[in-house]
């Protein structure tokens, strides 16, 4: 009997953001960065891959460490952290891993080439073989090499990459401030910045030879850098290039400059004429049911991911933020629908993403599977760890819980199937005094009294709801802070 699957879909002590899902054979593999639980910067750990049978997305298996940062020669130059990777099967049947190196907190992450490693199996171990280069052996660094996404397009190997800031869209560009910023960020010369057609920034593509490293055709921008007055204006490219082919259409998935959303663009061609499609998912549910930046339903921050068809169903893989920082990100996934006209409607964050339906309203669930956690004024992450108090997923030792729950905190779970439910409880601790209102859908069904407790304590209430599928919301009202470890359906 298959287990249930919920978000985040990996163990709660695992932090693999920037997910690139790929089906190889009868398994789906998720390649991504590897954050440390409660880490101090991005991507502190070596690449670790999980895989699952395509017909059971609850059964994730850790394939172990597939590649170490120390295997890259750039490690000795102070760039010790490997950022968002992607994997592609080459024409020789082997598997090729593409990634970029960075220093702490992203410093130097735009300086280097795109590194390459290879393995006979999608599950590793991978061995370093070099970097994307020109025929004379010099590294390919045209535009900004960052966040590579790769596809074997019927034998043609295409690598998509880049980053984009709006410096050169400003009315007073070029001036010394913008030029110096770009020189510092990108490791480019003044001449290269000013003389590169359009910009050194922007989403780009390069094709390589069958050796998977040697440039075959000169890199090109796939979307013009300047987007004012275009359909990309309010959702311009920022980073997180990913590419998929759906039928004869190319879908370019990316993180917009808004930084909380995965967007997509579509073209009949792999290297031009992309048209903005829309937002697929936001890690604050911004854009869902009128939710705005001001009313975001989670702390928001960096996002990166892609789409994949698994056993006949399309999914979007993305990540959420924990520990009040950008440095502890966990992978999540939701089913999506590609409509007959090729469009993808934005999906909401849920707790039951890969489950194929609602979770059973029976038994005990870890509280951190909440898809919405908000006190009504949640921040947007920006390469930092926040010190001010707001509700967040956190840990202490081997325990994981929702921490810093204060007055008027709302915690949401979507969706549960209630079947003859009699009681709902929470396992909590803290110095709080008050109550938790329990809502099923938009209806309050009970109140849980909260009192001070140093140790984990169970408290609940009787509930009576018609059998059905519900979004379950908990709203804390009271003084002091509490933590919640589990929720219980009985």
PyMOL commands that set and color helices and strands:
alter all, ss='L'
color gray80, all
select helices_A, chain A and resi 69-71+73-77+104-106+167-169+176-186+190-195+233-235+367-369
alter helices_A, ss='H'
color red, helices_A
select strands_A, chain A and resi 20-24+27-31+47-53+61-67+81-82+86-89+95-99+101-102+115-119+127-131+149-153+156-161+204-208+215-221+237-246+249-256+261-267+275-282+306-310+313-321+329-336+359-360+363-366+372-374+392-396+399-405+409-418+423-430+433-440+443-450+453-462+468-479+482-489
alter strands_A, ss='S'
color yellow, strands_A
deselect
rebuild
show_as cartoon
